[in-house]
């Protein structure tokens, strides 16, 4: 710890008291997310309770040139919370208040530490829900910072679509409101979307105003097995091209199904599957399901296995959401290397089939899951980050996969973000865009204190 950081920590202790932690156990907990990236501990961890406290924390850190790293629940996948430059981890978990719910406008405002499950539990008896659902019970602030999405994105969009306005603390401690709660605005630059997906590199998201959705009259979920992955993918493409407003359509290949069966105690046949969900009126849900069932039949899908009540439906989607843990359980003491490419829907089949051919030469379990209604899929091997030879092979595979996606008009990340691991790929994907990002970063954070080393390199 540098002398300058020692003084900063003393000032932070005066401000926060026991809510400033320097113990090894707390620092190590904040040294990593769920990814394979090697941990890097901060010098201290702050637990603010309000936006004004975050502002004061930022002012102290700026005076002493101490890096600031926002921390939500630590469930992200790209090493975005790792403190490679040391500094202060700012844990937002105590900023967990739901500040307002305005039913007439179908929106709410929450502090950044509120989690998606907490919010939906609060909304449950008000006829509304928040639809963005990454697998983990992530914080709303973290979801905004990484531009998260999940299984419902094919129907309800991503965090980019759900966020109306943000309250952000800048590197110098200034508090900025990015927009109003109005459903549309042409008032200057779109500051809200500038910060969504910025991964804590431009400012610290403290409050979020969100669009909410009405709980559908009817919800039905089903699983369908296919003799080939081509049949499953073609069913997805045809469903989207026909304009069926399906709420969820998730692909799991046979290796993924095997992992899910072992971890969640399910007994699905060891074949590629689609997990499906339909929202709407009773009649409209039946019609949607009938259309998709007909498409699945044409692609040699099995009979739909319906989750007939809320408990069965919850268990079905919990098994899907737990997939990352199921993949990690295939190999004790391993870490997840979760890829995250997304391609135009017309290129999905070719990209996945070429990836499967590549996997066959790898000699290790590499299951595939995906939010395929968006063209987004993940190859999820469990790896040993300290095995250099293995990591060379995995890195080479990952590079081939991303180049395959980019050549198809796709992206290196559909939902996980850039973090520390995909900066080179971002430069390949958006070379001129990265230069603009650096200009914005320098303008808002000239000392490079906000989550340095993530998204773009400033050195």
DRENKE-557416 format. One record per residue (C-alpha): y, x, z; residue number from 1. Coordinates in steps of 0.5 Angstrom, whole numbers. Example, Ala and Ser with C-alpha at 12.3 -4.5 7.8 and 13.67 -1.06 7.14 Angstrom:
! residues 2
+-------+-------+-------+-----+
:    c2 :    c1 :    c3 : pos :
+-------+-------+-------+-----+
:    -9 :    25 :    16 :   1 :
:    -2 :    27 :    14 :   2 :
+-------+-------+-------+-----+
! end
This chain:
! residues 459
+-------+-------+-------+-----+
:    c2 :    c1 :    c3 : pos :
+-------+-------+-------+-----+
:     0 :     0 :     0 :   1 :
:     7 :     3 :    -2 :   2 :
:    13 :     4 :     3 :   3 :
:    16 :    -2 :    -1 :   4 :
:    11 :    -7 :     0 :   5 :
:    10 :    -5 :     7 :   6 :
:    17 :    -7 :     8 :   7 :
:    16 :   -13 :     4 :   8 :
:    10 :   -15 :     8 :   9 :
:    14 :   -15 :    14 :  10 :
:    20 :   -20 :    11 :  11 :
:    14 :   -24 :     9 :  12 :
:    11 :   -24 :    16 :  13 :
:    18 :   -26 :    19 :  14 :
:    18 :   -32 :    14 :  15 :
:    11 :   -35 :    14 :  16 :
:     8 :   -32 :    21 :  17 :
:     1 :   -33 :    21 :  18 :
:     1 :   -36 :    14 :  19 :
:     1 :   -29 :    11 :  20 :
:    -5 :   -25 :    11 :  21 :
:    -7 :   -18 :    10 :  22 :
:   -14 :   -18 :    13 :  23 :
:   -19 :   -15 :     8 :  24 :
:   -24 :   -21 :     8 :  25 :
:   -18 :   -26 :     6 :  26 :
:   -15 :   -21 :     1 :  27 :
:   -22 :   -20 :    -2 :  28 :
:   -23 :   -27 :    -3 :  29 :
:   -17 :   -27 :    -7 :  30 :
:   -19 :   -21 :   -11 :  31 :
:   -23 :   -25 :   -17 :  32 :
:   -24 :   -32 :   -20 :  33 :
:   -31 :   -34 :   -23 :  34 :
:   -31 :   -29 :   -28 :  35 :
:   -35 :   -23 :   -29 :  36 :
:   -28 :   -19 :   -29 :  37 :
:   -29 :   -14 :   -23 :  38 :
:   -25 :   -16 :   -17 :  39 :
:   -18 :   -13 :   -15 :  40 :
:   -15 :   -14 :    -9 :  41 :
:    -8 :   -16 :    -7 :  42 :
:    -4 :   -13 :    -2 :  43 :
:    -3 :   -19 :     2 :  44 :
:    -4 :   -27 :     1 :  45 :
:     2 :   -32 :     3 :  46 :
:     0 :   -39 :     4 :  47 :
:     7 :   -43 :     3 :  48 :
:     8 :   -50 :     4 :  49 :
:    14 :   -52 :     0 :  50 :
:    17 :   -50 :    -6 :  51 :
:    23 :   -48 :    -2 :  52 :
:    18 :   -43 :     1 :  53 :
:    16 :   -40 :    -5 :  54 :
:    23 :   -39 :    -7 :  55 :
:    24 :   -35 :    -1 :  56 :
:    18 :   -31 :    -2 :  57 :
:    20 :   -30 :   -10 :  58 :
:    26 :   -27 :    -7 :  59 :
:    23 :   -22 :    -2 :  60 :
:    18 :   -20 :    -8 :  61 :
:    23 :   -19 :   -13 :  62 :
:    28 :   -15 :    -8 :  63 :
:    22 :   -10 :    -7 :  64 :
:    19 :   -10 :   -14 :  65 :
:    12 :   -13 :   -11 :  66 :
:     8 :   -17 :   -16 :  67 :
:     7 :   -24 :   -15 :  68 :
:     0 :   -28 :   -17 :  69 :
:    -1 :   -35 :   -16 :  70 :
:    -7 :   -37 :   -14 :  71 :
:   -10 :   -44 :   -14 :  72 :
:   -18 :   -45 :   -12 :  73 :
:   -20 :   -39 :   -16 :  74 :
:   -25 :   -43 :   -21 :  75 :
:   -22 :   -40 :   -27 :  76 :
:   -26 :   -36 :   -32 :  77 :
:   -21 :   -30 :   -35 :  78 :
:   -19 :   -26 :   -29 :  79 :
:   -13 :   -29 :   -28 :  80 :
:   -12 :   -28 :   -21 :  81 :
:   -14 :   -21 :   -20 :  82 :
:    -9 :   -16 :   -17 :  83 :
:   -10 :   -10 :   -22 :  84 :
:    -3 :    -8 :   -20 :  85 :
:    -3 :   -10 :   -13 :  86 :
:     2 :   -15 :   -10 :  87 :
:     2 :   -21 :    -7 :  88 :
:    -3 :   -27 :    -8 :  89 :
:     1 :   -34 :    -7 :  90 :
:    -5 :   -39 :    -5 :  91 :
:    -2 :   -46 :    -6 :  92 :
:    -8 :   -49 :    -2 :  93 :
:    -3 :   -52 :     3 :  94 :
:     2 :   -55 :    -2 :  95 :
:    -3 :   -61 :    -3 :  96 :
:     1 :   -67 :    -2 :  97 :
:     1 :   -73 :    -7 :  98 :
:     9 :   -74 :    -7 :  99 :
:     9 :   -80 :   -11 : 100 :
:     5 :   -85 :   -15 : 101 :
:     9 :   -90 :   -19 : 102 :
:     4 :   -95 :   -21 : 103 :
:     9 :   -99 :   -26 : 104 :
:    10 :   -93 :   -30 : 105 :
:     3 :   -90 :   -29 : 106 :
:     5 :   -83 :   -27 : 107 :
:     5 :   -79 :   -21 : 108 :
:     8 :   -73 :   -18 : 109 :
:     4 :   -68 :   -14 : 110 :
:     4 :   -61 :   -11 : 111 :
:     1 :   -55 :   -14 : 112 :
:    -5 :   -55 :    -9 : 113 :
:    -7 :   -62 :   -10 : 114 :
:   -14 :   -62 :   -13 : 115 :
:   -16 :   -67 :   -19 : 116 :
:   -22 :   -70 :   -14 : 117 :
:   -17 :   -71 :    -9 : 118 :
:   -12 :   -74 :   -13 : 119 :
:   -17 :   -79 :   -16 : 120 :
:   -20 :   -81 :    -9 : 121 :
:   -12 :   -83 :    -8 : 122 :
:   -12 :   -87 :   -14 : 123 :
:   -18 :   -90 :   -14 : 124 :
:   -16 :   -97 :   -11 : 125 :
:   -10 :   -97 :   -15 : 126 :
:   -13 :   -98 :   -22 : 127 :
:   -11 :   -91 :   -25 : 128 :
:   -14 :   -85 :   -26 : 129 :
:   -13 :   -78 :   -28 : 130 :
:   -17 :   -76 :   -34 : 131 :
:   -17 :   -68 :   -34 : 132 :
:   -23 :   -66 :   -31 : 133 :
:   -25 :   -58 :   -32 : 134 :
:   -32 :   -57 :   -29 : 135 :
:   -30 :   -55 :   -22 : 136 :
:   -25 :   -58 :   -17 : 137 :
:   -19 :   -54 :   -20 : 138 :
:   -12 :   -55 :   -17 : 139 :
:    -7 :   -59 :   -21 : 140 :
:    -2 :   -53 :   -21 : 141 :
:    -8 :   -48 :   -24 : 142 :
:   -10 :   -53 :   -29 : 143 :
:    -3 :   -53 :   -32 : 144 :
:    -2 :   -46 :   -31 : 145 :
:    -9 :   -45 :   -36 : 146 :
:    -7 :   -51 :   -40 : 147 :
:   -14 :   -54 :   -38 : 148 :
:   -18 :   -59 :   -41 : 149 :
:   -25 :   -61 :   -40 : 150 :
:   -30 :   -67 :   -42 : 151 :
:   -25 :   -72 :   -43 : 152 :
:   -21 :   -68 :   -47 : 153 :
:   -24 :   -71 :   -54 : 154 :
:   -21 :   -78 :   -51 : 155 :
:   -15 :   -77 :   -47 : 156 :
:   -13 :   -70 :   -49 : 157 :
:   -11 :   -63 :   -45 : 158 :
:    -6 :   -61 :   -39 : 159 :
:    -1 :   -61 :   -45 : 160 :
:    -2 :   -68 :   -46 : 161 :
:    -2 :   -70 :   -39 : 162 :
:     4 :   -67 :   -36 : 163 :
:    11 :   -70 :   -36 : 164 :
:    15 :   -65 :   -32 : 165 :
:    14 :   -59 :   -28 : 166 :
:    18 :   -56 :   -22 : 167 :
:    18 :   -48 :   -23 : 168 :
:    20 :   -42 :   -18 : 169 :
:    22 :   -36 :   -23 : 170 :
:    22 :   -29 :   -21 : 171 :
:    28 :   -29 :   -18 : 172 :
:    27 :   -35 :   -14 : 173 :
:    31 :   -40 :   -18 : 174 :
:    28 :   -47 :   -18 : 175 :
:    28 :   -50 :   -24 : 176 :
:    26 :   -57 :   -26 : 177 :
:    23 :   -57 :   -34 : 178 :
:    24 :   -65 :   -35 : 179 :
:    25 :   -72 :   -33 : 180 :
:    19 :   -77 :   -32 : 181 :
:    21 :   -80 :   -39 : 182 :
:    15 :   -81 :   -43 : 183 :
:    19 :   -78 :   -49 : 184 :
:    25 :   -73 :   -49 : 185 :
:    29 :   -69 :   -54 : 186 :
:    33 :   -66 :   -49 : 187 :
:    33 :   -58 :   -51 : 188 :
:    28 :   -54 :   -51 : 189 :
:    21 :   -56 :   -49 : 190 :
:    21 :   -52 :   -42 : 191 :
:    15 :   -56 :   -40 : 192 :
:    10 :   -54 :   -45 : 193 :
:    13 :   -47 :   -44 : 194 :
:    10 :   -46 :   -37 : 195 :
:     4 :   -50 :   -39 : 196 :
:    -1 :   -45 :   -41 : 197 :
:     3 :   -39 :   -38 : 198 :
:    -2 :   -37 :   -33 : 199 :
:     3 :   -35 :   -28 : 200 :
:     6 :   -30 :   -32 : 201 :
:    13 :   -34 :   -33 : 202 :
:    14 :   -37 :   -26 : 203 :
:    10 :   -41 :   -21 : 204 :
:     9 :   -48 :   -22 : 205 :
:    10 :   -52 :   -15 : 206 :
:    10 :   -59 :   -17 : 207 :
:     7 :   -63 :   -23 : 208 :
:     9 :   -70 :   -26 : 209 :
:     3 :   -73 :   -29 : 210 :
:     1 :   -79 :   -34 : 211 :
:    -4 :   -83 :   -31 : 212 :
:    -9 :   -87 :   -35 : 213 :
:   -12 :   -94 :   -33 : 214 :
:   -19 :   -95 :   -30 : 215 :
:   -23 :   -98 :   -36 : 216 :
:   -26 :  -105 :   -35 : 217 :
:   -33 :  -102 :   -37 : 218 :
:   -36 :   -95 :   -37 : 219 :
:   -43 :   -93 :   -40 : 220 :
:   -46 :   -86 :   -40 : 221 :
:   -52 :   -84 :   -44 : 222 :
:   -56 :   -78 :   -46 : 223 :
:   -60 :   -77 :   -53 : 224 :
:   -64 :   -71 :   -55 : 225 :
:   -65 :   -68 :   -62 : 226 :
:   -71 :   -65 :   -65 : 227 :
:   -65 :   -60 :   -68 : 228 :
:   -59 :   -57 :   -66 : 229 :
:   -56 :   -59 :   -73 : 230 :
:   -58 :   -66 :   -72 : 231 :
:   -54 :   -66 :   -65 : 232 :
:   -48 :   -63 :   -68 : 233 :
:   -48 :   -67 :   -75 : 234 :
:   -48 :   -74 :   -70 : 235 :
:   -42 :   -71 :   -66 : 236 :
:   -38 :   -69 :   -73 : 237 :
:   -39 :   -76 :   -76 : 238 :
:   -37 :   -80 :   -69 : 239 :
:   -31 :   -76 :   -70 : 240 :
:   -30 :   -77 :   -77 : 241 :
:   -31 :   -85 :   -76 : 242 :
:   -25 :   -85 :   -71 : 243 :
:   -30 :   -87 :   -65 : 244 :
:   -25 :   -87 :   -59 : 245 :
:   -31 :   -84 :   -55 : 246 :
:   -29 :   -81 :   -48 : 247 :
:   -34 :   -76 :   -48 : 248 :
:   -39 :   -72 :   -52 : 249 :
:   -42 :   -66 :   -50 : 250 :
:   -47 :   -61 :   -53 : 251 :
:   -52 :   -58 :   -49 : 252 :
:   -58 :   -53 :   -53 : 253 :
:   -65 :   -53 :   -50 : 254 :
:   -63 :   -46 :   -46 : 255 :
:   -58 :   -50 :   -43 : 256 :
:   -62 :   -56 :   -41 : 257 :
:   -67 :   -51 :   -38 : 258 :
:   -62 :   -48 :   -34 : 259 :
:   -59 :   -55 :   -32 : 260 :
:   -66 :   -58 :   -30 : 261 :
:   -68 :   -52 :   -26 : 262 :
:   -61 :   -52 :   -22 : 263 :
:   -60 :   -60 :   -21 : 264 :
:   -67 :   -62 :   -21 : 265 :
:   -67 :   -66 :   -27 : 266 :
:   -73 :   -67 :   -32 : 267 :
:   -69 :   -67 :   -39 : 268 :
:   -74 :   -65 :   -45 : 269 :
:   -73 :   -58 :   -47 : 270 :
:   -69 :   -60 :   -53 : 271 :
:   -62 :   -60 :   -55 : 272 :
:   -58 :   -66 :   -52 : 273 :
:   -52 :   -70 :   -53 : 274 :
:   -49 :   -73 :   -46 : 275 :
:   -44 :   -79 :   -48 : 276 :
:   -39 :   -83 :   -45 : 277 :
:   -36 :   -90 :   -47 : 278 :
:   -30 :   -93 :   -44 : 279 :
:   -26 :  -100 :   -46 : 280 :
:   -28 :  -107 :   -45 : 281 :
:   -35 :  -109 :   -45 : 282 :
:   -35 :  -111 :   -52 : 283 :
:   -32 :  -105 :   -54 : 284 :
:   -36 :  -100 :   -51 : 285 :
:   -42 :  -104 :   -53 : 286 :
:   -40 :  -103 :   -60 : 287 :
:   -38 :   -96 :   -60 : 288 :
:   -45 :   -94 :   -57 : 289 :
:   -48 :   -98 :   -63 : 290 :
:   -44 :   -94 :   -68 : 291 :
:   -46 :   -87 :   -65 : 292 :
:   -53 :   -90 :   -64 : 293 :
:   -54 :   -91 :   -71 : 294 :
:   -51 :   -84 :   -73 : 295 :
:   -56 :   -81 :   -68 : 296 :
:   -62 :   -85 :   -71 : 297 :
:   -60 :   -82 :   -78 : 298 :
:   -60 :   -75 :   -75 : 299 :
:   -67 :   -76 :   -72 : 300 :
:   -64 :   -77 :   -65 : 301 :
:   -68 :   -80 :   -59 : 302 :
:   -67 :   -87 :   -56 : 303 :
:   -61 :   -87 :   -51 : 304 :
:   -63 :   -86 :   -44 : 305 :
:   -57 :   -90 :   -40 : 306 :
:   -54 :   -88 :   -34 : 307 :
:   -54 :   -95 :   -31 : 308 :
:   -50 :   -95 :   -25 : 309 :
:   -44 :   -91 :   -22 : 310 :
:   -49 :   -87 :   -18 : 311 :
:   -53 :   -85 :   -24 : 312 :
:   -47 :   -84 :   -28 : 313 :
:   -44 :   -79 :   -23 : 314 :
:   -50 :   -75 :   -23 : 315 :
:   -51 :   -74 :   -30 : 316 :
:   -44 :   -71 :   -30 : 317 :
:   -44 :   -67 :   -24 : 318 :
:   -50 :   -64 :   -27 : 319 :
:   -46 :   -62 :   -33 : 320 :
:   -40 :   -60 :   -29 : 321 :
:   -45 :   -55 :   -25 : 322 :
:   -47 :   -52 :   -31 : 323 :
:   -44 :   -45 :   -30 : 324 :
:   -47 :   -45 :   -23 : 325 :
:   -54 :   -47 :   -27 : 326 :
:   -53 :   -41 :   -32 : 327 :
:   -51 :   -36 :   -26 : 328 :
:   -57 :   -38 :   -22 : 329 :
:   -62 :   -36 :   -28 : 330 :
:   -60 :   -29 :   -26 : 331 :
:   -59 :   -28 :   -18 : 332 :
:   -53 :   -24 :   -17 : 333 :
:   -50 :   -24 :   -24 : 334 :
:   -43 :   -26 :   -26 : 335 :
:   -42 :   -31 :   -31 : 336 :
:   -39 :   -29 :   -38 : 337 :
:   -37 :   -35 :   -41 : 338 :
:   -34 :   -35 :   -48 : 339 :
:   -29 :   -40 :   -50 : 340 :
:   -28 :   -41 :   -58 : 341 :
:   -26 :   -47 :   -61 : 342 :
:   -26 :   -49 :   -69 : 343 :
:   -24 :   -54 :   -73 : 344 :
:   -29 :   -60 :   -73 : 345 :
:   -31 :   -59 :   -80 : 346 :
:   -33 :   -52 :   -79 : 347 :
:   -37 :   -53 :   -72 : 348 :
:   -44 :   -53 :   -75 : 349 :
:   -43 :   -47 :   -79 : 350 :
:   -40 :   -43 :   -73 : 351 :
:   -45 :   -46 :   -68 : 352 :
:   -51 :   -44 :   -73 : 353 :
:   -49 :   -37 :   -74 : 354 :
:   -48 :   -36 :   -67 : 355 :
:   -55 :   -38 :   -65 : 356 :
:   -58 :   -33 :   -71 : 357 :
:   -54 :   -28 :   -67 : 358 :
:   -56 :   -30 :   -60 : 359 :
:   -64 :   -29 :   -63 : 360 :
:   -62 :   -22 :   -64 : 361 :
:   -59 :   -21 :   -57 : 362 :
:   -66 :   -21 :   -53 : 363 :
:   -63 :   -25 :   -47 : 364 :
:   -62 :   -32 :   -45 : 365 :
:   -55 :   -34 :   -48 : 366 :
:   -55 :   -42 :   -47 : 367 :
:   -49 :   -46 :   -51 : 368 :
:   -45 :   -52 :   -48 : 369 :
:   -39 :   -55 :   -51 : 370 :
:   -34 :   -60 :   -51 : 371 :
:   -36 :   -61 :   -59 : 372 :
:   -32 :   -67 :   -60 : 373 :
:   -26 :   -62 :   -60 : 374 :
:   -30 :   -56 :   -63 : 375 :
:   -30 :   -52 :   -57 : 376 :
:   -36 :   -49 :   -55 : 377 :
:   -38 :   -44 :   -50 : 378 :
:   -44 :   -39 :   -50 : 379 :
:   -45 :   -37 :   -43 : 380 :
:   -50 :   -31 :   -41 : 381 :
:   -51 :   -29 :   -34 : 382 :
:   -49 :   -21 :   -34 : 383 :
:   -49 :   -15 :   -29 : 384 :
:   -42 :   -13 :   -30 : 385 :
:   -44 :    -6 :   -27 : 386 :
:   -49 :    -5 :   -33 : 387 :
:   -45 :    -1 :   -38 : 388 :
:   -51 :    -2 :   -43 : 389 :
:   -51 :    -9 :   -42 : 390 :
:   -44 :   -10 :   -42 : 391 :
:   -43 :    -6 :   -49 : 392 :
:   -48 :   -11 :   -52 : 393 :
:   -45 :   -17 :   -49 : 394 :
:   -38 :   -15 :   -51 : 395 :
:   -40 :   -13 :   -58 : 396 :
:   -43 :   -20 :   -59 : 397 :
:   -37 :   -23 :   -56 : 398 :
:   -32 :   -20 :   -61 : 399 :
:   -37 :   -22 :   -67 : 400 :
:   -36 :   -29 :   -64 : 401 :
:   -29 :   -29 :   -64 : 402 :
:   -28 :   -26 :   -70 : 403 :
:   -33 :   -32 :   -73 : 404 :
:   -28 :   -37 :   -70 : 405 :
:   -22 :   -34 :   -72 : 406 :
:   -25 :   -33 :   -79 : 407 :
:   -26 :   -41 :   -79 : 408 :
:   -19 :   -43 :   -77 : 409 :
:   -20 :   -43 :   -70 : 410 :
:   -18 :   -40 :   -63 : 411 :
:   -21 :   -35 :   -58 : 412 :
:   -20 :   -39 :   -53 : 413 :
:   -20 :   -47 :   -53 : 414 :
:   -19 :   -48 :   -45 : 415 :
:   -20 :   -42 :   -41 : 416 :
:   -14 :   -38 :   -43 : 417 :
:   -13 :   -31 :   -44 : 418 :
:   -12 :   -28 :   -37 : 419 :
:   -14 :   -20 :   -37 : 420 :
:   -20 :   -20 :   -42 : 421 :
:   -17 :   -23 :   -49 : 422 :
:   -11 :   -20 :   -50 : 423 :
:   -13 :   -16 :   -56 : 424 :
:   -16 :   -22 :   -59 : 425 :
:    -9 :   -26 :   -58 : 426 :
:    -6 :   -20 :   -61 : 427 :
:   -11 :   -21 :   -67 : 428 :
:   -10 :   -29 :   -67 : 429 :
:    -2 :   -29 :   -67 : 430 :
:     0 :   -22 :   -68 : 431 :
:     8 :   -24 :   -69 : 432 :
:     7 :   -30 :   -64 : 433 :
:     5 :   -25 :   -59 : 434 :
:    12 :   -21 :   -60 : 435 :
:    15 :   -27 :   -59 : 436 :
:    11 :   -28 :   -52 : 437 :
:    13 :   -21 :   -50 : 438 :
:    21 :   -23 :   -51 : 439 :
:    20 :   -29 :   -47 : 440 :
:    17 :   -26 :   -42 : 441 :
:    22 :   -20 :   -41 : 442 :
:    28 :   -25 :   -41 : 443 :
:    25 :   -29 :   -36 : 444 :
:    21 :   -23 :   -32 : 445 :
:    25 :   -17 :   -34 : 446 :
:    21 :   -13 :   -28 : 447 :
:    14 :   -16 :   -30 : 448 :
:    13 :   -18 :   -23 : 449 :
:    10 :   -25 :   -25 : 450 :
:     2 :   -24 :   -25 : 451 :
:     3 :   -17 :   -29 : 452 :
:    -3 :   -15 :   -34 : 453 :
:    -5 :   -22 :   -36 : 454 :
:    -4 :   -26 :   -43 : 455 :
:     1 :   -20 :   -46 : 456 :
:     2 :   -13 :   -44 : 457 :
:     9 :   -11 :   -43 : 458 :
:     8 :    -3 :   -43 : 459 :
+-------+-------+-------+-----+
! end
